[in-house]
Amino acid sequence: MSIGETLRVLLEERDISQKQLADMLGLGASTLGNYIQNTRAPDYDMLKVLATFFDVSTDYLLGHKANMEITDQEDELLRIFRTLTTEQRELFIEQGKLLIAHKYKVRNNS
């Protein structure tokens, strides 16, 4: 996924417009639009600002995966997890544990 596509997804997930993000970061709307359209890439400092704002890694923004074992779904789970409150994170983990327990229960009863 390109940086523009990644930014588009992150904006949609947070229900933030391009103009809102540009205003929050002190960017020109056209500059951010260029990032999203992949006609211009953010410099190193702006990449760090974007990563901090969205609570993701710069590698994630750039679409770089150092460990090829990590799938897009795993990246998505981590991104979702990071947007949750502490209470929501605990619930999310408990639901995951229930899914795992159910999987093994079904497997052992088969």
C-alpha positions in Angstrom: 0.0 0.0 0.0 1.3 3.5 -0.8 1.7 6.2 1.7 -1.3 8.0 0.2 -3.5 5.0 0.4 -2.4 4.4 4.0 -3.1 8.0 5.0 -6.5 7.8 3.3 -7.4 4.7 5.4 -6.2 6.3 8.6 -8.2 9.4 7.9 -11.3 7.3 7.2 -10.9 5.2 10.3 -10.7 8.3 12.5 -13.4 10.2 10.5 -11.1 13.1 9.9 -11.1 15.2 6.7 -7.9 16.1 4.9 -8.6 19.7 5.7 -9.0 19.0 9.4 -5.7 17.0 9.5 -3.9 19.7 7.6 -5.1 22.3 10.0 -4.2 20.2 13.1 -0.7 19.7 11.7 -0.2 23.2 10.4 0.1 22.0 6.8 -1.3 23.4 3.7 -4.3 21.4 2.5 -2.7 21.1 -0.9 0.5 19.7 0.6 -1.4 17.0 2.4 -3.5 16.4 -0.7 -0.2 15.8 -2.6 0.8 13.2 0.0 -2.5 11.4 -0.3 -2.4 11.5 -4.1 1.2 10.2 -4.0 2.4 13.2 -6.1 4.7 14.3 -3.3 6.2 12.5 -0.3 6.5 13.9 3.2 10.0 14.7 4.4 11.5 12.8 7.3 10.3 15.2 10.0 6.7 15.3 8.6 6.7 11.5 8.4 7.5 11.4 12.1 4.7 13.9 12.8 2.2 11.8 10.9 3.3 8.6 12.6 2.9 10.2 16.0 -0.4 11.7 15.1 -1.9 8.4 13.9 0.0 6.3 16.5 1.6 4.1 13.9 5.3 3.5 12.9 7.0 5.3 10.1 7.6 1.9 8.6 3.8 1.3 8.6 3.2 4.6 6.8 5.8 3.8 4.2 4.5 0.3 3.7 7.7 -1.3 4.8 7.7 -4.6 6.6 11.0 -5.6 8.2 9.5 -9.0 9.3 7.8 -10.6 6.4 5.9 -12.8 8.7 3.6 -9.9 9.7 0.5 -9.8 7.5 -1.7 -6.9 6.5 -4.3 -8.2 8.9 -1.9 -8.2 11.8 -0.9 -4.6 11.0 -4.6 -3.7 10.9 -5.2 -5.4 14.3 -2.3 -3.4 15.8 -3.5 -0.2 14.3 -7.0 -0.7 15.6 -5.7 -1.8 19.0 -3.7 1.4 19.3 -6.8 3.6 18.7 -8.7 2.1 21.7 -8.9 3.3 25.2 -7.3 1.2 28.0 -10.7 -0.2 28.9 -11.5 -1.1 25.3 -8.0 -2.7 24.9 -8.7 -5.0 27.8 -12.1 -6.0 26.3 -10.5 -6.5 22.9 -7.9 -8.8 24.4 -10.5 -10.8 26.4 -12.6 -11.2 23.3 -9.5 -12.5 21.5 -8.9 -15.0 24.3 -12.5 -16.2 24.1 -12.1 -16.8 20.3 -9.0 -18.8 20.9 -10.7 -20.9 23.6 -13.7 -21.5 21.4 -11.5 -22.6 18.5 -9.8 -25.2 20.7 -13.1 -26.3 22.2 -14.6 -26.9 18.8 -11.5 -28.7 17.6 -11.4 -31.0 20.7 -15.1 -31.8 20.4 -14.9 -32.8 16.7 
